[in-house]
Amino acid sequence: MLAAQQVIDAYKLLLQGVPATAGRAYSDRFHPFGEAELPAWRVYAGDEAVRAHDFVGANEHELEVVADGICRATTGMDAQLNALAEAALAAVHASGAAPYSGQLASLQRSVATEGEASMGRVRIRWLCKFFIHPAQPGTFI
């Protein structure tokens, strides 16, 4: 399995432990959510920078891990988005360090109105670093 997918799966596993989302974390950026599935998480890879490194012919990868917390509300949207963000950060950083040296890069909030209810999204981005050999893209060094 490609190293980037292994990183995404590690974050997805941690976000499945967020109580408010009851295990609903998906590593498919286009997962269609029904109203009964919300709140939930989408976890996927963003940009990935690669540079040659002196370490035994390895490449250093910097992968952007994106987690979108999605919820639906008629009132209290900001409180729900902030609670999702707080729970996600606590889950990912519970051991003191995020997987794969993940550094919190940003939090963004957005809302789209559909009828009387609104869909909200809190997007959390981490930048993760790891080393792999180009000939073995699924094996970490």
N, C-alpha and C positions, 0 to 999 in steps of 0.2 A: 504494500500500500504506500502510495506517495507520502513523503514526510509531512507535507502540508496538511493532508487529510488526517494524519495521526494527531497533529496539533489541534485541528478543529474538533476532532472527536474527544480529546481530553477536556476542552472547554465545554463542549456539549454535555459531557458526563457531569461536570460540576454544576452546570445550570439546571440539569434535571433534578438536582437536589433542592432547588428553590421552592419552598412550600407553596407560595402563591400560585405557581404555575403547575404544580402537581405532576411533575415529570414531563411536561410538554415542552421539549426542546428538540428542535429538528435541524439537521445539517443540510437543509435544502433551501436555498435562498428564495425559491418559488413555491414553497409549501403553502397550499391554499388553506386558510383557517376558516372553519365554520365558527359561528358565534359561541357554540358550546365548548370550543377548544381554547377560548381566551380566558385569562391571559396566557401567553405562550412565548417561546423564544425561537428565533431563527438564528443559527450560528453558521457562519460561512467565511471563506477566505476572501480578503480584499487584495490589495496589491502585495506583491512579493518581490523584494529587491534581492539580487544575488551578486556577490563579488568574490573574486578569487582570494584565497587566503593562503598564507605560508604553511599552515598546519597540514602536513602530509598530503598536499594536493587537494585539500578540501575546499569547498565553497561555503562561505558564510551566507546564510539566508536570513532576511528580516521579513517576516510574514505579518501582515495586518489581519488580526482576527476580529471579525465584526459580529456582534451579538445585538440583534434587534428584539427588544421586549415589546410585544404588541398587546394592547388592551382596548376595551370598548367601554364607554361610559357616557351617561347623560350629564352628570355633574362630578366634580371631584377628580377631574382628569390629571391635574398636576400632582395631586397627592398620590394617585395610583402610579404614575410614571416614576415619581421619586421613590416610592416604596419598591418598585421593581428594580430600579437601579441600585438602591441600597442593598437589597437581598442578593442581587447578582454579584456585586463587589464583595460582599461578605463571603459568599460561597467560593468565589474564585481565589480570594486572598486569605482564606481561613487558615491555611498552613503557614502564612507569613509571606509566601512568595507565589506568584501566579506561575502556572506551568510554562516551561520553555522560556524562562526569564522574561515573561510578559510584563511589559511596562504599560500602565494605563496611559492612553494617548488622548482620548476625548470622550465626552458624553454630549449627545445632542438629543433634543426633544422636538417632536413635531406632531401635529394633529390634522386630521382630515375629517370633515363633517359629512355624515350620510344620514339624511332625514333628521330625526331628533337626537340621535346618538352620534358620538364621535369615536373615531378610531385614533388611538394615540400610539406613538412609537418612541421609545427611548433607545438610542443607538449608542452602544459602548464599544470602543475600539481599544485593542491592546496591540502593541508591537512586540512580537516574539522573535528571538534569535536562536538559531541552531546551526550546526555544521553537518554537512553530508558530503560524500564523495560523488562527483558527477555521474560516475558509472553505476552507482548504487543509490538511486533517488529515494528509496524507501528505508534506508538504514542510517540512523544517526551516528555521528562520531562523538 
